[in-house]
């Protein structure tokens, strides 16, 4: 998703038609951008899994990916995974939809960070959240999949949104959004294709998310310290069999054991 406020492109209707025509089978080219030097990988057992394992890689000599020591057990969507819209070729199979409880599978940029504190927890570009900041999850809104201060927009553009970015200040508070990372799923904000996808900390009583990736606070802290904006980090989420099926064609690293 995009972390900067902007109005939805007026051409999304045409875009939806184009996207419907270009679904392809497992990709035929590398999907990791050439300028990306950091890769965060989460692997689940299958499409229905609500948990996964995270590991990180750094691009080194001869463009070879080297496994780093940072690992974590994570939770993902309560309904498992479905294909998202990101850097990868569009795929056949179930597609991520708004409200389906699925985490978007595929490769996505990690564009920045957010949190409740005034100061950034790491080097990634940072957006400090206030009480009126919401991520708009209403597909019919021109602000869909954008983080905005709802006090600055007409109520008909934000009415019904359910994604406060200060969950610690919500009626039923939790600490999941005290800090997090933007996963740039659905970057053109195609209506209904899924919104508000982040990496954030696990809330103890939760065993899955609505579509985000959540990890323990200690590992999230380590991830913030590891990520560097100049390395153009990317995030990859796939079931194990799908990862192996695409390793060669997508030029993915061998997973660490």
C-alpha positions as CSV (number, residue, x, y, z in Angstrom):
1,X,0.0,0.0,0.0
2,X,1.0,3.6,-0.3
3,X,1.8,5.5,2.8
4,X,1.5,9.0,1.2
5,X,-1.9,10.7,0.9
6,X,-3.1,11.0,-2.6
7,X,-6.4,10.7,-4.5
8,X,-7.2,7.5,-6.4
9,X,-6.4,7.5,-10.1
10,X,-9.5,8.2,-12.1
11,X,-8.6,5.5,-14.5
12,X,-9.1,2.5,-12.2
13,X,-12.0,1.2,-14.2
14,X,-9.8,0.7,-17.3
15,X,-7.0,-0.7,-15.1
16,X,-9.3,-3.4,-13.7
17,X,-10.2,-4.6,-17.2
18,X,-6.5,-4.7,-18.1
19,X,-5.6,-6.7,-15.0
20,X,-8.3,-9.2,-15.7
21,X,-6.7,-10.0,-19.1
22,X,-3.1,-10.5,-18.1
23,X,-3.1,-13.3,-15.5
24,X,-0.2,-15.6,-16.1
25,X,1.2,-18.9,-14.8
26,X,4.3,-19.0,-12.6
27,X,6.6,-16.1,-13.7
28,X,9.1,-16.1,-16.4
29,X,11.6,-13.5,-15.1
30,X,13.2,-12.2,-11.9
31,X,10.8,-10.3,-9.8
32,X,13.3,-8.8,-7.3
33,X,14.2,-5.3,-8.5
34,X,17.8,-4.9,-9.5
35,X,18.3,-2.1,-7.0
36,X,17.0,-4.1,-4.0
37,X,19.7,-5.2,-1.7
38,X,17.6,-6.5,1.2
39,X,14.9,-9.3,1.0
40,X,12.5,-10.3,3.7
41,X,11.0,-13.8,3.0
42,X,8.0,-15.4,4.8
43,X,7.2,-19.0,4.0
44,X,4.0,-20.7,5.1
45,X,3.2,-24.4,4.9
46,X,0.3,-24.0,2.5
47,X,-2.3,-21.5,1.2
48,X,-4.5,-22.0,4.3
49,X,-1.8,-21.5,6.9
50,X,-2.1,-18.7,9.4
51,X,1.6,-19.0,10.6
52,X,4.9,-18.8,8.8
53,X,8.6,-18.5,9.2
54,X,10.5,-15.3,8.3
55,X,14.1,-15.1,7.2
56,X,16.2,-12.2,5.7
57,X,18.7,-12.0,2.9
58,X,21.3,-9.4,1.8
59,X,22.5,-9.2,-1.8
60,X,26.2,-9.6,-1.9
61,X,29.1,-10.3,-4.3
62,X,28.0,-11.3,-7.9
63,X,24.4,-10.5,-7.0
64,X,24.3,-13.6,-4.8
65,X,21.8,-13.5,-1.9
66,X,23.3,-14.3,1.5
67,X,21.1,-15.5,4.4
68,X,21.2,-13.3,7.5
69,X,20.8,-14.4,11.1
70,X,17.5,-12.5,11.6
71,X,14.6,-15.1,11.8
72,X,11.1,-15.0,13.3
73,X,7.9,-17.0,13.7
74,X,5.1,-14.9,12.3
75,X,1.3,-15.0,11.9
76,X,-0.5,-14.0,8.7
77,X,-4.1,-13.8,7.5
78,X,-6.8,-15.7,9.5
79,X,-8.0,-17.2,6.2
80,X,-4.5,-18.0,4.9
81,X,-3.1,-16.4,1.7
82,X,-4.3,-15.3,-1.8
83,X,-2.4,-13.7,-4.6
84,X,-1.8,-9.9,-4.1
85,X,-0.8,-7.1,-6.5
86,X,2.8,-6.1,-6.3
87,X,6.1,-6.5,-8.1
88,X,5.5,-10.1,-9.3
89,X,3.7,-11.1,-12.5
90,X,-0.1,-11.5,-11.9
91,X,-0.8,-15.1,-11.2
92,X,-3.7,-17.6,-11.7
93,X,-5.5,-18.7,-8.6
94,X,-7.4,-17.1,-5.8
95,X,-6.8,-13.3,-5.7
96,X,-6.8,-11.1,-2.6
97,X,-10.1,-9.2,-2.0
98,X,-11.1,-6.6,0.5
99,X,-12.3,-8.2,3.8
100,X,-11.4,-11.8,2.9
101,X,-9.0,-12.2,5.9
102,X,-6.2,-13.4,3.6
103,X,-2.6,-12.1,3.5
104,X,-1.5,-11.1,0.0
105,X,1.0,-13.5,-1.5
106,X,3.8,-12.3,-3.8
107,X,6.5,-9.7,-3.7
108,X,6.1,-6.1,-2.5
109,X,8.2,-3.1,-1.7
110,X,8.7,-2.1,1.9
111,X,8.4,1.6,1.4
112,X,8.5,3.0,5.0
113,X,7.5,2.7,8.6
114,X,4.9,4.2,10.9
115,X,4.1,4.3,14.6
116,X,2.7,6.0,17.6
117,X,6.0,7.7,18.6
118,X,7.2,11.1,17.3
119,X,10.6,9.7,16.3
120,X,11.3,6.9,13.9
121,X,12.4,3.5,15.4
122,X,14.9,2.9,12.6
123,X,16.2,4.3,9.3
124,X,13.2,3.7,7.1
125,X,11.1,6.7,6.2
126,X,8.6,7.3,9.0
127,X,5.1,8.5,9.4
128,X,4.1,9.4,13.0
129,X,0.4,8.5,13.5
130,X,-2.1,10.6,15.4
131,X,-5.6,9.9,16.7
132,X,-7.3,10.9,13.4
133,X,-5.1,8.9,11.1
134,X,-7.0,6.0,9.5
135,X,-6.2,3.7,6.6
136,X,-9.3,3.8,4.4
137,X,-10.6,0.3,3.7
138,X,-13.8,1.4,1.9
139,X,-13.5,0.3,-1.8
140,X,-15.9,3.0,-3.0
141,X,-13.9,5.8,-1.4
142,X,-11.5,7.9,-3.6
143,X,-9.1,7.5,-0.6
144,X,-9.2,3.7,-0.7
145,X,-5.9,2.1,0.6
146,X,-4.5,5.5,1.7
147,X,-3.6,6.7,5.1
148,X,-5.2,10.0,5.8
149,X,-6.1,12.3,8.6
150,X,-9.9,11.9,8.4
151,X,-10.5,15.3,10.0
152,X,-9.2,16.9,6.8
153,X,-11.7,15.2,4.4
154,X,-15.4,15.2,3.8
155,X,-17.1,12.6,6.0
156,X,-18.6,10.9,3.0
157,X,-15.1,10.0,1.8
158,X,-14.1,8.3,5.1
159,X,-17.4,7.2,6.7
160,X,-17.4,3.5,7.7
161,X,-13.6,3.0,7.6
162,X,-12.5,0.4,10.2
163,X,-8.7,0.8,10.3
164,X,-7.5,3.3,12.9
165,X,-3.8,3.7,12.8
166,X,-3.7,4.4,16.6
167,X,-5.2,1.2,17.9
168,X,-3.7,2.0,21.3
169,X,-6.3,4.8,21.4
170,X,-9.3,2.8,20.1
171,X,-12.3,1.8,22.1
172,X,-10.9,-1.7,22.5
173,X,-7.1,-0.8,22.5
174,X,-4.2,-3.0,21.5
175,X,-0.5,-2.4,20.8
176,X,-0.3,-4.0,17.3
177,X,0.3,-0.6,15.5
178,X,2.7,1.0,18.0
179,X,5.1,0.6,15.1
180,X,5.1,-1.1,11.8
181,X,6.1,-1.3,8.2
182,X,4.2,-0.5,5.0
183,X,3.9,-3.5,2.6
184,X,3.1,-1.9,-0.7
185,X,0.3,-4.3,-1.8
186,X,-2.1,-2.9,-4.4
187,X,0.0,0.2,-5.0
188,X,-2.5,1.6,-7.6
189,X,-5.3,1.1,-5.1
190,X,-7.5,-1.0,-7.3
191,X,-11.0,-0.9,-5.6
192,X,-11.7,-4.1,-3.7
193,X,-8.3,-5.7,-4.3
194,X,-7.3,-5.3,-0.6
195,X,-6.0,-2.5,1.5
196,X,-4.0,-1.6,4.6
197,X,-1.4,-4.3,4.6
198,X,1.5,-3.9,7.1
199,X,4.1,-5.7,9.1
200,X,3.5,-5.1,12.8
201,X,4.0,-6.7,16.2
202,X,1.9,-9.6,17.4
203,X,-0.8,-8.9,20.0
204,X,-0.5,-11.8,22.5
205,X,-4.1,-12.9,22.3
206,X,-4.2,-13.0,18.5
207,X,-3.3,-16.1,16.6
208,X,-3.8,-14.6,13.1
209,X,-4.3,-11.2,11.4
210,X,-6.8,-9.7,9.0
211,X,-4.2,-9.9,6.2
212,X,-1.0,-8.3,7.7
213,X,2.1,-10.1,8.8
214,X,2.8,-9.9,12.5
215,X,5.9,-10.9,14.5
216,X,7.1,-10.7,18.1
217,X,8.3,-7.3,19.3
218,X,11.9,-8.3,19.8
219,X,12.2,-9.6,16.2
220,X,10.3,-6.5,14.9
221,X,12.9,-4.3,16.7
222,X,15.7,-6.2,15.1
223,X,14.0,-5.9,11.7
224,X,13.8,-2.1,12.1
225,X,17.5,-2.0,12.9
226,X,18.4,-4.1,9.9
227,X,16.3,-2.4,7.2
228,X,18.0,0.4,5.2
229,X,16.1,2.6,2.8
230,X,19.0,2.9,0.4
231,X,18.9,-0.9,0.1
232,X,15.4,-0.7,-1.4
233,X,14.0,-3.6,0.7
234,X,11.3,-6.0,-0.6
235,X,9.0,-8.5,1.1
236,X,8.1,-11.9,-0.3
237,X,5.3,-14.1,1.1
238,X,4.6,-17.5,-0.4
239,X,3.6,-21.0,0.5
240,X,6.6,-23.3,0.5
241,X,5.6,-25.2,-2.7
242,X,5.0,-22.0,-4.6
243,X,8.4,-20.6,-3.5
244,X,10.2,-23.7,-4.8
245,X,8.2,-23.7,-8.1
246,X,9.3,-20.1,-8.7
247,X,12.9,-20.2,-7.4
248,X,14.6,-20.5,-10.7
249,X,12.3,-18.3,-12.9
250,X,12.1,-15.6,-10.2
251,X,15.8,-15.8,-9.3
252,X,15.0,-16.4,-5.6
253,X,17.6,-17.5,-3.0
254,X,17.8,-20.9,-1.5
255,X,16.1,-20.9,1.8
256,X,18.2,-21.3,4.9
257,X,17.7,-24.4,6.9
